[in-house]
Amino acid sequence: MKTIINFDRLFVVSESHNVYFDQRFSNGINIISGCNTSGKSTLLQSILFTFGINDVKDGLNEIIRYNPIFRLDFSITKKGVEKKYVILREAGVIYLKEDGGSIVSFNGIDADSRFEHVKLKEKLSQLFGFGMLLEQKGELKKASIECIFLPYYISQSVGWVYLRESFSNLGFYKDFKDTYLDYYLGIENSFDKESFYQLTKERLQLQSKISSLNKYSNEPRLVISKLLDEEFGEEAQRYIDSYIHLVALLDEERDIYTNLSNKLSLTKNHIKILKRTKRNIKHQNYNNVDRCPACTQILPYSLEGLYGFHQNINDTDKLLEQLNIKIQSTQSDINSSRTKIKKLEIEISSKYSYFLEKKSQTVSVNEWIDNKANVRLLNNIHNEIEEHTKRSDEIKELIGEMGEEQSLFVERSHKEKDFKDIFQKYLNEMQLFNVKEARYTNLYKINSFPFQGVELHKTVMSYHFALNDLISKSENIHRLPFMLDAILKEDIDDRNFDLILSFVGKNLPKDTQSFISISEYSEDKLLKDGKEVSAFRRARVKNIKDRYFPDDTNLFFIGDGKHERTFLSKPLDLNLDIYVDTCQLTE
C-alpha cells in the first residue's frame, strides 16, 4: 500500500520584520505565478527547506536574513487513513507535530552530518515509508532526505538540463543511479544488498577474532593467567587498577551527561518564557497603566525603568538567538558525552569482562589459578577458533549463493521496456521524433541528452513525466507532490508554447498533488519594435489555466503578481490564528 503525502498550507513569518507569507494548497494541481524573481522558486524551496533539506539554502539566502519561521501543514495517507502533521523550522531547530498532538524537536540541523539531522532523516523515512539504502565508504546507510524528494522535484536552475541533479552531491554515492532507479521502480532482486553487507561484515569480524585467538597471548584472560603463573604479581595488580580507573571515568562521564541534560531542559524552558514575554510585549497597550509583560498583571508603579532595556523586542530576539546557539552547543556536548559513555562501556566490557563476572573486585590469586588454569584457557581458545572457523565457512557459502545477477538483469529489462513505451509516447506528443538511440531511451543507460534549448527542455520534461508515471505503478513507494519549477523557457516559440502546456495539463499525475510555476507577463501587443512578441512574453497565467488545465486547478500569485521579491511582503497581524498557533508550537 502506497504512502501519499499532501501539502496543505505553507506559512512563513518574520517576527523581526513583521511580514509573512501564507498560502493554502489544493489537493490537485497548484499553479504558482508572479513576475520574474517574485518568489515562485522560493515557495518550493521553502517547502524543501522546512523538511530539513539544506541543499536549497543558498536559494533562500535573501529571505533567511529575515530570520523567518517556516511552517508546513501536511497530511499522510496510509491504507486509506489520513493523519495530519505540522513541521516547523526556526533558527537551526525543526519541530514536528505528529497526529495526536505530540511534538518532537531536532536541535542543530544545519549540517547533514550532525547527529540530530540523522535522527530527523530516520523520522521522516519512517513517516514516509522510505527505505532506500546507499553505499558510502563500504557501508550501507539510509539514503538522505534529498533522495526522498528527488524524483518529485525539478529545480529551475539545473533540473531541466541534468538528470538527478536538482540536489547536489548525490552522484558521489557508489552506483547511485542504479540503486536509485531500482528502489523507485520497486525492483526487489534476489541479491539482497543489505544482507550481503551484514554477512560480509560478520565474516570480517570472525576472521579478526580468529586471528586474535591464534595470538592467544594477547587475549585478556590468558594474559592474567600468564602473569600469575610467572608470578608477575605487580603487573597483575596494575591490570586490576586500570579496570578500577576506567569504571571511575565512566561514573564521572555519566554525571556530566546528567548535568548537560538538565542544562538543556532549563535552556528550553528559558526560551519558552522569553517567547511568551515577547508576544505579550507586542500585544501590550498600556493606556497609562503599566502591566507585567510576562503575566499582564496590572502594576501600581511604572515599568519604564525596569523593562526599558531588558524587555524590548530587540533584546529578546538577541537573547533568543543566544539561547538557540546555547541549545545547539549543549546538544552537541550531550551527543559527545553519550559517545564517550558508550566507548568506555565497550572498552570495559571487551577488556575486563572477566572481572565483571566476579561478585567482588577483590579476587585472590588462588581463585584465579583454580578456575582459570592455563590448560583450560587454551582449550577454550581452541574451541572458539573451531566455532568461528565453521561459521566463517558457512557465511562464505551463503555469499557465494547470492550472486544471481541474471534475475536482476531480467527485471531491469522489463522496467526499461515499460519506461521506453511511456517515454516514446510522451516524446511523440512533444513532436520529438529523433530520440532513437539506446543510450537515450534505455532507462539504465540514460545520463544526458544531446540537445539544446527548447528541444532539450521538452526531452527532459518527457523523461521526468515518464519516470513519475512508472513510479506511480510501483507498489509500496511513497508518493510526494510533483513539483515542477519554471516549466516554460523565455526563448520558447508559439508552437512549443502550446505543445508544452497541452502536454503538462494532460499528463500531470492523478494520484497526487502537483505544483508548477509559470511567470506572468502582460505584453498585449503582437509586435514590438517591428518584431513579433512570443506567446511566452504575452502569457497571462489566468488564460493559460483556463485553456490548458482542469477547472479545479488552484491558481495563486506571489505578492500582487506584478512586483519582484514579494514573497515576504504582507504586514504581520499579531492576532493571525496561524501565527499564534505557530508561536505556541515553538514554545
PEVEN-V685239 format. One record per residue. N is the residue number from 1. SS is DSSP state (alpha for helix, beta for strand, coil for the rest). PHI is phi in degrees with one decimal (none if undefined). Layout:
n->N ss->SS phi->PHI
n->N ss->SS phi->PHI
This chain:
n->1 ss->coil phi->none
n->2 ss->coil phi->-74.5
n->3 ss->beta phi->-103.1
n->4 ss->beta phi->-106.9
n->5 ss->beta phi->-110.0
n->6 ss->beta phi->-119.4
n->7 ss->beta phi->-94.6
n->8 ss->beta phi->-97.3
n->9 ss->beta phi->-161.5
n->10 ss->beta phi->-115.5
n->11 ss->beta phi->-130.7
n->12 ss->beta phi->-125.7
n->13 ss->beta phi->-134.9
n->14 ss->beta phi->-114.7
n->15 ss->coil phi->-70.1
n->16 ss->coil phi->-68.4
n->17 ss->coil phi->-109.8
n->18 ss->coil phi->54.9
n->19 ss->beta phi->-135.6
n->20 ss->beta phi->-153.5
n->21 ss->beta phi->-129.6
n->22 ss->beta phi->-145.8
n->23 ss->beta phi->-149.6
n->24 ss->beta phi->-90.9
n->25 ss->coil phi->-117.9
n->26 ss->coil phi->-83.7
n->27 ss->coil phi->-76.7
n->28 ss->coil phi->-103.3
n->29 ss->beta phi->-94.2
n->30 ss->beta phi->-121.6
n->31 ss->beta phi->-100.6
n->32 ss->beta phi->-101.2
n->33 ss->beta phi->-134.2
n->34 ss->beta phi->150.2
n->35 ss->coil phi->-74.0
n->36 ss->coil phi->-57.1
n->37 ss->coil phi->63.4
n->38 ss->coil phi->-76.0
n->39 ss->coil phi->131.3
n->40 ss->alpha phi->-66.2
n->41 ss->alpha phi->-65.0
n->42 ss->alpha phi->-58.4
n->43 ss->alpha phi->-61.7
n->44 ss->alpha phi->-64.8
n->45 ss->alpha phi->-66.8
n->46 ss->alpha phi->-63.7
n->47 ss->alpha phi->-61.4
n->48 ss->alpha phi->-64.2
n->49 ss->alpha phi->-63.4
n->50 ss->alpha phi->-61.9
n->51 ss->coil phi->-80.3
n->52 ss->coil phi->97.3
n->53 ss->coil phi->-83.9
n->54 ss->alpha phi->-79.7
n->55 ss->alpha phi->-61.2
n->56 ss->alpha phi->-92.8
n->57 ss->alpha phi->-59.8
n->58 ss->alpha phi->-59.3
n->59 ss->alpha phi->-71.1
n->60 ss->alpha phi->-107.2
n->61 ss->alpha phi->-53.8
n->62 ss->alpha phi->-65.3
n->63 ss->alpha phi->-96.6
n->64 ss->alpha phi->-64.2
n->65 ss->coil phi->-65.0
n->66 ss->coil phi->-83.7
n->67 ss->coil phi->52.9
n->68 ss->coil phi->-81.0
n->69 ss->beta phi->-104.6
n->70 ss->beta phi->-100.5
n->71 ss->beta phi->-134.5
n->72 ss->beta phi->-127.5
n->73 ss->beta phi->-91.7
n->74 ss->beta phi->-143.8
n->75 ss->beta phi->-128.4
n->76 ss->beta phi->-126.3
n->77 ss->beta phi->-113.4
n->78 ss->beta phi->-128.8
n->79 ss->coil phi->52.6
n->80 ss->coil phi->79.4
n->81 ss->beta phi->-105.1
n->82 ss->beta phi->-98.1
n->83 ss->beta phi->-126.9
n->84 ss->beta phi->-98.8
n->85 ss->beta phi->-136.8
n->86 ss->beta phi->-132.6
n->87 ss->beta phi->-124.7
n->88 ss->beta phi->-127.5
n->89 ss->beta phi->-131.5
n->90 ss->beta phi->-149.6
n->91 ss->coil phi->47.4
n->92 ss->coil phi->80.8
n->93 ss->beta phi->-126.3
n->94 ss->beta phi->-115.1
n->95 ss->beta phi->-111.6
n->96 ss->beta phi->-121.3
n->97 ss->beta phi->-95.0
n->98 ss->coil phi->-87.9
n->99 ss->coil phi->-58.5
n->100 ss->coil phi->111.2
n->101 ss->coil phi->104.8
n->102 ss->coil phi->-71.4
n->103 ss->beta phi->-118.4
n->104 ss->beta phi->-112.9
n->105 ss->beta phi->-115.2
n->106 ss->beta phi->-129.2
n->107 ss->beta phi->-97.3
n->108 ss->coil phi->80.9
n->109 ss->coil phi->-113.2
n->110 ss->coil phi->-77.9
n->111 ss->coil phi->-125.8
n->112 ss->coil phi->-63.5
n->113 ss->coil phi->-84.4
n->114 ss->coil phi->-68.4
n->115 ss->alpha phi->-56.7
n->116 ss->alpha phi->-68.0
n->117 ss->alpha phi->-67.6
n->118 ss->alpha phi->-63.9
n->119 ss->alpha phi->-61.3
n->120 ss->alpha phi->-62.2
n->121 ss->alpha phi->-58.8
n->122 ss->alpha phi->-62.8
n->123 ss->alpha phi->-66.2
n->124 ss->alpha phi->-65.2
n->125 ss->alpha phi->-60.9
n->126 ss->alpha phi->-67.0
n->127 ss->alpha phi->-65.0
n->128 ss->alpha phi->-88.4
n->129 ss->coil phi->67.3
n->130 ss->coil phi->-103.7
n->131 ss->coil phi->-135.7
n->132 ss->coil phi->-71.9
n->133 ss->beta phi->-113.8
n->134 ss->beta phi->-127.2
n->135 ss->beta phi->-88.3
n->136 ss->beta phi->-140.8
n->137 ss->coil phi->54.0
n->138 ss->coil phi->79.2
n->139 ss->beta phi->-124.1
n->140 ss->beta phi->-89.4
n->141 ss->beta phi->-130.9
n->142 ss->beta phi->-61.8
n->143 ss->coil phi->-61.7
n->144 ss->coil phi->-71.0
n->145 ss->alpha phi->-61.7
n->146 ss->alpha phi->-56.2
n->147 ss->alpha phi->-66.3
n->148 ss->alpha phi->-64.7
n->149 ss->alpha phi->-100.8
n->150 ss->alpha phi->-52.1
n->151 ss->alpha phi->-73.0
n->152 ss->alpha phi->-110.4
n->153 ss->beta phi->-132.3
n->154 ss->beta phi->-115.5
n->155 ss->coil phi->-77.4
n->156 ss->coil phi->-68.3
n->157 ss->coil phi->-70.4
n->158 ss->coil phi->-127.4
n->159 ss->coil phi->-64.0
n->160 ss->coil phi->-94.8
n->161 ss->coil phi->-121.2
n->162 ss->coil phi->-110.6
n->163 ss->coil phi->-82.7
n->164 ss->coil phi->60.7
n->165 ss->coil phi->-117.3
n->166 ss->coil phi->-63.3
n->167 ss->coil phi->-118.4
n->168 ss->coil phi->-89.1
n->169 ss->coil phi->70.4
n->170 ss->alpha phi->-74.8
n->171 ss->alpha phi->-68.8
n->172 ss->alpha phi->-79.3
n->173 ss->coil phi->-71.1
n->174 ss->beta phi->-65.5
n->175 ss->coil phi->54.0
n->176 ss->alpha phi->-60.5
n->177 ss->alpha phi->-58.5
n->178 ss->alpha phi->-65.1
n->179 ss->alpha phi->-63.7
n->180 ss->alpha phi->-60.6
n->181 ss->alpha phi->-66.5
n->182 ss->alpha phi->-55.5
n->183 ss->alpha phi->-64.3
n->184 ss->alpha phi->-72.9
n->185 ss->coil phi->-92.9
n->186 ss->coil phi->72.5
n->187 ss->coil phi->-82.1
n->188 ss->coil phi->-115.9
n->189 ss->coil phi->-85.7
n->190 ss->coil phi->-66.5
n->191 ss->coil phi->-81.6
n->192 ss->coil phi->-81.4
n->193 ss->alpha phi->-62.3
n->194 ss->alpha phi->-63.4
n->195 ss->alpha phi->-63.8
n->196 ss->alpha phi->-58.0
n->197 ss->alpha phi->-68.2
n->198 ss->alpha phi->-64.6
n->199 ss->alpha phi->-65.7
n->200 ss->alpha phi->-60.9
n->201 ss->alpha phi->-64.3
n->202 ss->alpha phi->-62.2
n->203 ss->alpha phi->-64.3
n->204 ss->alpha phi->-61.7
n->205 ss->alpha phi->-64.1
n->206 ss->alpha phi->-63.6
n->207 ss->alpha phi->-62.7
n->208 ss->alpha phi->-65.4
n->209 ss->alpha phi->-63.6
n->210 ss->alpha phi->-60.8
n->211 ss->alpha phi->-60.6
n->212 ss->alpha phi->-67.1
n->213 ss->alpha phi->-67.0
n->214 ss->alpha phi->-64.5
n->215 ss->coil phi->-95.1
n->216 ss->alpha phi->-59.7
n->217 ss->alpha phi->-66.1
n->218 ss->alpha phi->-93.5
n->219 ss->coil phi->-75.4
n->220 ss->alpha phi->-53.4
n->221 ss->alpha phi->-64.5
n->222 ss->alpha phi->-71.7
n->223 ss->alpha phi->-58.7
n->224 ss->alpha phi->-62.7
n->225 ss->alpha phi->-61.1
n->226 ss->alpha phi->-64.3
n->227 ss->alpha phi->-61.1
n->228 ss->alpha phi->-67.4
n->229 ss->alpha phi->-61.9
n->230 ss->coil phi->-90.8
n->231 ss->coil phi->61.0
n->232 ss->coil phi->-90.0
n->233 ss->alpha phi->-59.9
n->234 ss->alpha phi->-65.9
n->235 ss->alpha phi->-65.3
n->236 ss->alpha phi->-61.9
n->237 ss->alpha phi->-65.0
n->238 ss->alpha phi->-62.7
n->239 ss->alpha phi->-61.2
n->240 ss->alpha phi->-66.3
n->241 ss->alpha phi->-59.7
n->242 ss->alpha phi->-61.6
n->243 ss->alpha phi->-63.1
n->244 ss->alpha phi->-61.6
n->245 ss->alpha phi->-62.5
n->246 ss->alpha phi->-65.0
n->247 ss->alpha phi->-62.2
n->248 ss->alpha phi->-64.1
n->249 ss->alpha phi->-61.1
n->250 ss->alpha phi->-64.1
n->251 ss->alpha phi->-61.2
n->252 ss->alpha phi->-63.0
n->253 ss->alpha phi->-68.2
n->254 ss->alpha phi->-63.5
n->255 ss->alpha phi->-64.5
n->256 ss->alpha phi->-60.0
n->257 ss->alpha phi->-59.8
n->258 ss->alpha phi->-62.3
n->259 ss->alpha phi->-63.2
n->260 ss->alpha phi->-64.8
n->261 ss->alpha phi->-61.9
n->262 ss->alpha phi->-63.5
n->263 ss->alpha phi->-61.1
n->264 ss->alpha phi->-62.6
n->265 ss->alpha phi->-62.9
n->266 ss->alpha phi->-63.3
n->267 ss->alpha phi->-64.6
n->268 ss->alpha phi->-61.7
n->269 ss->alpha phi->-64.5
n->270 ss->alpha phi->-60.2
n->271 ss->alpha phi->-61.2
n->272 ss->alpha phi->-59.0
n->273 ss->alpha phi->-65.6
n->274 ss->alpha phi->-61.2
n->275 ss->alpha phi->-64.8
n->276 ss->alpha phi->-64.7
n->277 ss->alpha phi->-62.0
n->278 ss->alpha phi->-61.7
n->279 ss->alpha phi->-65.0
n->280 ss->alpha phi->-64.7
n->281 ss->alpha phi->-61.3
n->282 ss->alpha phi->-63.4
n->283 ss->alpha phi->-86.8
n->284 ss->coil phi->-69.2
n->285 ss->coil phi->-139.6
n->286 ss->coil phi->-69.8
n->287 ss->coil phi->51.9
n->288 ss->coil phi->67.1
n->289 ss->coil phi->-122.6
n->290 ss->coil phi->-81.4
n->291 ss->beta phi->-128.9
n->292 ss->coil phi->-69.7
n->293 ss->coil phi->-70.3
n->294 ss->coil phi->-88.7
n->295 ss->coil phi->-119.1
n->296 ss->coil phi->65.8
n->297 ss->coil phi->-66.8
n->298 ss->beta phi->-69.1
n->299 ss->coil phi->-113.4
n->300 ss->coil phi->-82.6
n->301 ss->coil phi->-138.0
n->302 ss->coil phi->-75.2
n->303 ss->coil phi->-99.0
n->304 ss->alpha phi->-56.8
n->305 ss->alpha phi->-79.3
n->306 ss->alpha phi->-70.3
n->307 ss->alpha phi->-108.5
n->308 ss->coil phi->-59.2
n->309 ss->coil phi->-114.1
n->310 ss->coil phi->-70.5
n->311 ss->coil phi->-107.5
n->312 ss->coil phi->-88.5
n->313 ss->alpha phi->-60.5
n->314 ss->alpha phi->-62.0
n->315 ss->alpha phi->-70.3
n->316 ss->alpha phi->-65.7
n->317 ss->alpha phi->-61.5
n->318 ss->alpha phi->-63.4
n->319 ss->alpha phi->-66.0
n->320 ss->alpha phi->-60.4
n->321 ss->alpha phi->-62.6
n->322 ss->alpha phi->-62.6
n->323 ss->alpha phi->-67.6
n->324 ss->alpha phi->-63.2
n->325 ss->alpha phi->-63.2
n->326 ss->alpha phi->-62.1
n->327 ss->alpha phi->-61.1
n->328 ss->alpha phi->-60.9
n->329 ss->alpha phi->-65.3
n->330 ss->alpha phi->-63.9
n->331 ss->alpha phi->-60.8
n->332 ss->alpha phi->-62.9
n->333 ss->alpha phi->-64.2
n->334 ss->alpha phi->-61.8
n->335 ss->alpha phi->-62.3
n->336 ss->alpha phi->-64.8
n->337 ss->alpha phi->-63.1
n->338 ss->alpha phi->-59.2
n->339 ss->alpha phi->-64.9
n->340 ss->alpha phi->-62.7
n->341 ss->alpha phi->-59.7
n->342 ss->alpha phi->-61.5
n->343 ss->alpha phi->-62.8
n->344 ss->alpha phi->-64.4
n->345 ss->alpha phi->-60.8
n->346 ss->alpha phi->-65.6
n->347 ss->alpha phi->-61.9
n->348 ss->alpha phi->-63.8
n->349 ss->alpha phi->-63.9
n->350 ss->alpha phi->-75.3
n->351 ss->alpha phi->-85.4
n->352 ss->alpha phi->-128.5
n->353 ss->alpha phi->-57.9
n->354 ss->alpha phi->-62.6
n->355 ss->alpha phi->-68.4
n->356 ss->alpha phi->-63.5
n->357 ss->coil phi->-73.0
n->358 ss->coil phi->-83.1
n->359 ss->coil phi->-75.7
n->360 ss->coil phi->-138.6
n->361 ss->coil phi->-71.6
n->362 ss->coil phi->-92.0
n->363 ss->coil phi->-119.1
n->364 ss->coil phi->-76.4
n->365 ss->alpha phi->-60.3
n->366 ss->alpha phi->-62.5
n->367 ss->alpha phi->-62.5
n->368 ss->alpha phi->-61.1
n->369 ss->alpha phi->-67.1
n->370 ss->alpha phi->-64.4
n->371 ss->alpha phi->-92.4
n->372 ss->coil phi->-129.9
n->373 ss->coil phi->-67.0
n->374 ss->alpha phi->-56.6
n->375 ss->alpha phi->-63.7
n->376 ss->alpha phi->-65.1
n->377 ss->alpha phi->-60.8
n->378 ss->alpha phi->-63.5
n->379 ss->alpha phi->-62.7
n->380 ss->alpha phi->-60.8
n->381 ss->alpha phi->-61.2
n->382 ss->alpha phi->-62.8
n->383 ss->alpha phi->-64.4
n->384 ss->alpha phi->-63.7
n->385 ss->alpha phi->-58.8
n->386 ss->alpha phi->-63.5
n->387 ss->alpha phi->-64.5
n->388 ss->alpha phi->-64.2
n->389 ss->alpha phi->-63.7
n->390 ss->alpha phi->-60.9
n->391 ss->alpha phi->-65.8
n->392 ss->alpha phi->-61.7
n->393 ss->alpha phi->-66.5
n->394 ss->alpha phi->-62.5
n->395 ss->alpha phi->-63.7
n->396 ss->alpha phi->-58.1
n->397 ss->alpha phi->-66.0
n->398 ss->alpha phi->-61.9
n->399 ss->alpha phi->-63.4
n->400 ss->alpha phi->-63.6
n->401 ss->coil phi->-85.2
n->402 ss->coil phi->-89.5
n->403 ss->coil phi->-81.3
n->404 ss->coil phi->-90.4
n->405 ss->alpha phi->-68.5
n->406 ss->alpha phi->-62.6
n->407 ss->alpha phi->-65.4
n->408 ss->alpha phi->-64.3
n->409 ss->alpha phi->-59.8
n->410 ss->alpha phi->-63.6
n->411 ss->alpha phi->-66.1
n->412 ss->alpha phi->-62.7
n->413 ss->alpha phi->-62.0
n->414 ss->alpha phi->-62.4
n->415 ss->alpha phi->-66.5
n->416 ss->alpha phi->-63.1
n->417 ss->alpha phi->-63.0
n->418 ss->alpha phi->-61.8
n->419 ss->alpha phi->-62.5
n->420 ss->alpha phi->-59.5
n->421 ss->alpha phi->-61.6
n->422 ss->alpha phi->-67.7
n->423 ss->alpha phi->-59.1
n->424 ss->alpha phi->-64.6
n->425 ss->alpha phi->-61.7
n->426 ss->alpha phi->-69.2
n->427 ss->alpha phi->-59.9
n->428 ss->alpha phi->-63.2
n->429 ss->alpha phi->-62.1
n->430 ss->coil phi->-84.8
n->431 ss->coil phi->59.5
n->432 ss->coil phi->-111.8
n->433 ss->coil phi->-112.2
n->434 ss->coil phi->-108.2
n->435 ss->coil phi->-94.9
n->436 ss->coil phi->-125.5
n->437 ss->coil phi->-63.5
n->438 ss->alpha phi->-58.7
n->439 ss->alpha phi->-68.4
n->440 ss->alpha phi->-110.9
n->441 ss->alpha phi->-125.0
n->442 ss->coil phi->-82.4
n->443 ss->coil phi->-50.5
n->444 ss->coil phi->-76.8
n->445 ss->coil phi->-100.7
n->446 ss->coil phi->-70.3
n->447 ss->coil phi->-116.1
n->448 ss->coil phi->-162.8
n->449 ss->coil phi->-124.4
n->450 ss->coil phi->-87.4
n->451 ss->coil phi->-124.6
n->452 ss->coil phi->-138.5
n->453 ss->alpha phi->58.1
n->454 ss->alpha phi->-64.6
n->455 ss->alpha phi->-62.0
n->456 ss->alpha phi->-64.1
n->457 ss->alpha phi->-57.2
n->458 ss->alpha phi->-67.6
n->459 ss->alpha phi->-66.6
n->460 ss->alpha phi->-63.1
n->461 ss->alpha phi->-62.3
n->462 ss->alpha phi->-60.3
n->463 ss->alpha phi->-60.0
n->464 ss->alpha phi->-65.1
n->465 ss->alpha phi->-66.0
n->466 ss->alpha phi->-66.4
n->467 ss->alpha phi->-63.7
n->468 ss->alpha phi->-62.5
n->469 ss->alpha phi->-61.5
n->470 ss->alpha phi->-67.2
n->471 ss->alpha phi->-61.9
n->472 ss->alpha phi->-61.3
n->473 ss->coil phi->-90.1
n->474 ss->coil phi->-81.4
n->475 ss->coil phi->-75.7
n->476 ss->coil phi->63.2
n->477 ss->coil phi->-103.7
n->478 ss->coil phi->-60.7
n->479 ss->beta phi->-120.2
n->480 ss->coil phi->-101.4
n->481 ss->coil phi->-55.4
n->482 ss->beta phi->-84.0
n->483 ss->beta phi->-113.3
n->484 ss->beta phi->-116.3
n->485 ss->coil phi->-94.3
n->486 ss->coil phi->64.0
n->487 ss->coil phi->-78.1
n->488 ss->coil phi->-117.5
n->489 ss->coil phi->-96.7
n->490 ss->coil phi->-67.7
n->491 ss->coil phi->-92.1
n->492 ss->coil phi->-74.6
n->493 ss->coil phi->-91.8
n->494 ss->alpha phi->-62.4
n->495 ss->alpha phi->-63.5
n->496 ss->alpha phi->-71.2
n->497 ss->alpha phi->-55.2
n->498 ss->alpha phi->-69.4
n->499 ss->alpha phi->-59.6
n->500 ss->alpha phi->-65.1
n->501 ss->alpha phi->-65.9
n->502 ss->alpha phi->-62.5
n->503 ss->alpha phi->-63.4
n->504 ss->alpha phi->-62.6
n->505 ss->alpha phi->-60.5
n->506 ss->alpha phi->-83.8
n->507 ss->alpha phi->-111.9
n->508 ss->coil phi->-59.0
n->509 ss->coil phi->-60.8
n->510 ss->coil phi->-95.9
n->511 ss->coil phi->-92.4
n->512 ss->coil phi->-153.9
n->513 ss->coil phi->-67.2
n->514 ss->beta phi->-135.1
n->515 ss->beta phi->-127.7
n->516 ss->beta phi->-130.0
n->517 ss->beta phi->-110.6
n->518 ss->beta phi->-138.0
n->519 ss->beta phi->-75.0
n->520 ss->coil phi->-99.4
n->521 ss->coil phi->-126.4
n->522 ss->coil phi->-142.2
n->523 ss->coil phi->-81.4
n->524 ss->coil phi->-78.9
n->525 ss->coil phi->-75.2
n->526 ss->coil phi->-79.4
n->527 ss->beta phi->-123.4
n->528 ss->beta phi->-141.8
n->529 ss->coil phi->55.4
n->530 ss->coil phi->78.8
n->531 ss->beta phi->-110.9
n->532 ss->beta phi->-68.7
n->533 ss->coil phi->-87.0
n->534 ss->coil phi->-66.8
n->535 ss->coil phi->-58.7
n->536 ss->coil phi->-60.5
n->537 ss->coil phi->-72.4
n->538 ss->coil phi->-97.3
n->539 ss->coil phi->-66.8
n->540 ss->coil phi->-113.1
n->541 ss->alpha phi->-65.0
n->542 ss->alpha phi->-59.3
n->543 ss->alpha phi->-66.4
n->544 ss->alpha phi->-62.2
n->545 ss->alpha phi->-57.4
n->546 ss->alpha phi->-64.5
n->547 ss->alpha phi->-86.0
n->548 ss->alpha phi->-110.4
n->549 ss->coil phi->-122.7
n->550 ss->coil phi->-59.6
n->551 ss->coil phi->-62.6
n->552 ss->coil phi->-86.8
n->553 ss->coil phi->-64.6
n->554 ss->beta phi->-93.8
n->555 ss->beta phi->-110.4
n->556 ss->beta phi->-142.3
n->557 ss->beta phi->-112.0
n->558 ss->coil phi->-81.0
n->559 ss->coil phi->65.6
n->560 ss->coil phi->-94.2
n->561 ss->coil phi->79.5
n->562 ss->coil phi->-120.7
n->563 ss->coil phi->-119.1
n->564 ss->coil phi->-82.1
n->565 ss->coil phi->50.0
n->566 ss->coil phi->-115.5
n->567 ss->coil phi->-59.9
n->568 ss->coil phi->-104.1
n->569 ss->coil phi->-139.6
n->570 ss->beta phi->-74.9
n->571 ss->beta phi->-63.0
n->572 ss->coil phi->-73.3
n->573 ss->coil phi->-95.3
n->574 ss->coil phi->-64.2
n->575 ss->coil phi->-96.7
n->576 ss->coil phi->-59.5
n->577 ss->alpha phi->-55.1
n->578 ss->alpha phi->-67.5
n->579 ss->alpha phi->-68.0
n->580 ss->alpha phi->-61.2
n->581 ss->alpha phi->-63.8
n->582 ss->alpha phi->-63.2
n->583 ss->alpha phi->-59.9
n->584 ss->alpha phi->-65.5
n->585 ss->alpha phi->-64.5
n->586 ss->alpha phi->-76.2
n->587 ss->coil phi->-89.1
